Amino acid sequence: WGGYARNARGDSFAGFASRSIARKAKALVGVTICCEDYREREPTPEDCAYLDPPYRDSVGYLDAIDRAEFWRIARAWAIAGTAVRVSEYEAPDGWEIALQFGKIQKLGVSLSAKKVGVDCLWKLRGAR
């Protein structure tokens, strides 16, 4: 989890976010929020999957993911009817921006990084 933002005490942003979502979800009848490894989940057409991999060319997590496998699985879920949204700066061909937010920022670990990106939620073109 090396790429997760942390506060001065070392608490991860991901932990805060998941607890906040769980508290808010209690008001949503019939909604279950799961935080799981995408490789161990089989969503149904009734599910909505928000996938947030480490951004390409970022610090990443301690365990690297296979990007080709990740996008193949996300595509298969979307084709099967799951509403899939992926948070990333870029997506492979066939994906379109469902939502763009944030500001343009330099990508990379050095101050001289030249590549820029904007946070986006991607969806498979033509899918739910």
CORNORPE-V620651 format. One record per pair of residues at least 12 apart in sequence whose ideal C-beta (glycine too) atoms are under 10 Angstrom apart, sorted by the first residue. I is the first residue (numbers start at 1). J is the second residue. D is the distance in Angstrom with one decimal. If there is no record, write none. Layout:
i=<I:I>
j=<J:J>
d=<D:D>
This chain:
i=<1:1:1:1:1:1:1:2:2:2:2:2:2:3:3:3:3:3:3:3:4:4:4:4:5:5:14:14:14:15:17:17:18:18:21:21:21:22:31:32:33:33:34:34:36:37:37:38:38:38:38:38:38:38:38:38:39:39:39:39:39:41:41:41:42:42:42:43:43:43:43:43:43:43:44:44:44:44:45:45:45:45:45:45:46:46:46:47:47:47:47:47:47:48:48:48:48:48:49:49:49:49:49:49:49:49:49:50:50:50:50:50:50:51:51:51:51:51:51:51:51:51:51:51:51:52:52:52:52:52:53:53:53:53:53:53:53:53:54:54:55:55:55:55:55:55:55:56:56:56:56:56:56:56:57:57:57:57:57:57:57:57:58:58:58:58:58:58:59:59:67:67:68:70:70:71:71:71:71:71:71:71:71:72:74:74:74:74:74:74:74:75:75:75:75:75:76:77:77:78:78:78:78:78:78:78:78:79:79:79:79:80:81:81:82:82:82:83:83:83:83:83:84:84:84:84:84:84:84:85:85:85:85:85:85:85:86:86:86:86:86:86:87:87:87:87:87:87:88:88:88:88:88:89:89:89:89:89:89:89:89:89:89:90:90:90:90:90:91:91:91:91:91:91:92:92:93:94:94:94:94:94:95:95:95:95:95:95:96:96:96:96:96:96:96:97:97:97:97:97:98:98:98:98:98:99:99:99:99:99:100:100:100:100:100:101:101:101:101:102:102:102:102:103:103:103:104:104:104:104:105:105:105>
j=<14:15:54:60:61:62:63:54:59:60:61:62:63:54:55:58:59:60:61:62:17:54:59:61:17:59:35:52:61:35:35:52:33:35:33:35:50:35:48:47:48:50:47:49:49:63:65:51:52:53:65:69:70:73:74:77:65:66:69:70:73:73:77:82:77:80:82:77:78:80:81:82:83:84:77:80:81:82:77:80:81:82:83:128:81:82:83:77:80:81:82:83:84:82:83:84:85:128:73:74:77:78:82:83:84:85:86:83:84:85:86:87:121:70:71:73:74:77:84:85:86:87:88:121:122:85:86:87:88:121:65:67:70:71:74:86:87:88:67:88:87:88:89:90:107:117:119:88:89:90:91:107:115:117:89:90:107:108:109:113:115:117:88:89:107:108:109:117:108:109:88:92:92:86:88:86:88:91:92:94:95:122:124:92:86:91:92:95:122:123:124:92:94:95:124:127:124:124:127:94:95:123:124:125:126:127:128:124:126:127:128:127:127:128:124:127:128:98:123:124:127:128:98:121:122:123:124:127:128:98:99:120:121:122:123:124:98:120:121:122:123:124:99:101:119:120:121:122:117:119:120:121:122:102:105:107:115:116:117:118:119:120:122:107:117:118:120:122:120:121:122:123:124:125:122:124:125:122:124:125:126:127:120:122:123:124:125:127:120:122:123:124:125:126:127:118:120:121:122:123:120:121:122:123:124:119:120:121:122:123:118:119:120:121:122:118:119:120:121:117:118:119:120:116:118:119:116:117:118:119:117:118:119>
d=<7.2:9.5:9.7:9.8:5.4:6.2:8.7:9.0:6.0:6.8:5.9:5.0:9.4:5.0:8.2:5.9:4.1:4.8:5.2:8.5:9.8:9.1:9.0:7.4:9.9:9.9:8.3:8.7:10.0:10.0:9.4:9.5:8.0:5.3:5.6:8.6:9.7:8.9:9.3:9.4:10.0:9.4:9.1:9.5:9.9:9.8:9.8:6.1:9.8:8.2:8.6:9.4:6.9:6.0:7.7:8.6:8.8:9.2:7.8:8.7:7.2:9.0:8.7:9.8:8.7:9.2:9.5:5.5:9.8:7.8:8.9:4.3:9.0:8.1:9.6:8.2:7.6:6.8:9.5:6.6:3.1:6.1:8.6:8.0:8.2:8.2:9.2:8.2:9.8:8.7:4.9:7.2:9.0:7.2:4.3:8.0:7.5:8.9:9.8:7.7:6.0:8.5:5.4:7.0:4.8:7.2:8.6:9.2:8.3:5.3:8.1:7.2:8.1:7.7:9.6:8.8:5.9:8.8:6.7:7.1:4.6:7.0:8.6:9.6:9.2:9.3:7.7:4.4:8.3:9.6:5.8:7.6:5.7:9.1:9.1:7.3:7.7:6.6:9.5:9.2:8.1:5.9:5.7:8.7:7.5:7.5:8.7:7.0:6.7:6.4:9.9:8.3:9.8:8.9:8.4:9.5:5.5:6.3:8.9:8.8:7.0:8.8:9.9:8.8:7.1:8.3:8.2:9.6:9.9:6.6:9.7:8.9:8.8:8.5:9.7:8.0:9.4:7.5:5.3:9.3:8.1:9.6:9.8:9.4:5.7:9.0:9.4:8.5:8.6:9.7:7.5:8.2:7.2:8.3:6.0:8.7:9.8:8.8:9.1:9.6:9.0:7.2:3.9:9.5:9.0:4.0:7.2:7.2:9.4:6.8:10.0:9.4:8.2:6.4:9.9:8.6:7.5:9.7:7.9:9.8:7.8:4.7:9.7:9.9:8.6:6.6:6.4:7.0:8.2:5.9:7.8:9.7:4.6:6.9:5.8:9.7:9.1:8.6:6.9:4.6:7.8:9.0:9.4:9.7:6.8:7.4:5.8:7.9:8.8:8.3:6.7:8.5:6.3:9.9:9.0:6.7:8.8:8.7:3.4:6.8:7.0:6.7:9.7:9.8:7.2:10.0:8.2:8.6:7.6:9.8:4.1:9.0:9.0:9.9:9.0:9.8:9.1:9.8:6.3:5.6:8.7:9.5:9.4:4.4:6.7:5.8:6.5:9.3:9.5:6.9:6.2:7.9:4.7:8.8:9.6:9.1:4.9:7.3:6.3:8.1:7.8:4.7:6.4:4.2:9.6:8.9:6.9:4.2:8.9:8.9:5.8:7.3:5.0:7.9:9.9:7.8:5.4:7.6:7.9:9.1:6.0:3.9:8.6:9.8:7.2:8.6:5.1:7.2:5.4:9.7:6.4:7.6:8.3>
